[in-house]
Amino acid sequence: MLPLVLNEQQVFIFKFWFNNQVHSGMNHQNELFCQIGAFDAQHRSQVYKAACKLAQHKVSLVVTSSTTTCRLWGSLRDETVKKLLANPSEVQISILSPGCASVPR
């Protein structure tokens, strides 16, 4: 299943506490998501390609975009996303490319 792409103004973004850290969350159509990464908008196509690769592994993803930022979100129901939250050092956004720098979460 391909990742959903949304304008960031169409979603509700909030903060939540998990594993002694504050995370960004997002609600869309009664589904809760956690931010996996945030990137400059100029890297939107690379973020989408990475999301497509991850989606091949049955990870439920959404990409949101604003004029300045592109964000990758994973469903909080997804076991892979839960593992990433529990072990943030395992988050590998290197799929994107060496030139695709992340922005502050």
C-alpha positions, 0 to 999 in steps of 0.5 A: 500500500502506498503512503498517504500524502497530505497537506500539513494543514489537514492534520492535527499535530500534538505532543505526547510522552513515551519512553521518557521522551516527548514525541510529535504525534498526528491525528488523521481520520481517527488514526494516530501517528508518530513523527519518524522524521522531519526534512526540508521541503526540497527533499519531498520526493526523497522522503516519499521514495523512502516511505514507499520502500518502508511501506513495502514492509507493511508499515502504515505511513503518511507523508505531510508537507508544508511550504518549508517542511516534509514529515514522515509519520508512522501509525502508532498501531504498527509494531515496527513504529512502536519498536522505533519509539522504544529504541530511537537510536534504531531510527534509520532515515539514511534511506533518504540520501546523504544530502537529505538533512533532517530538520528539528522535530 
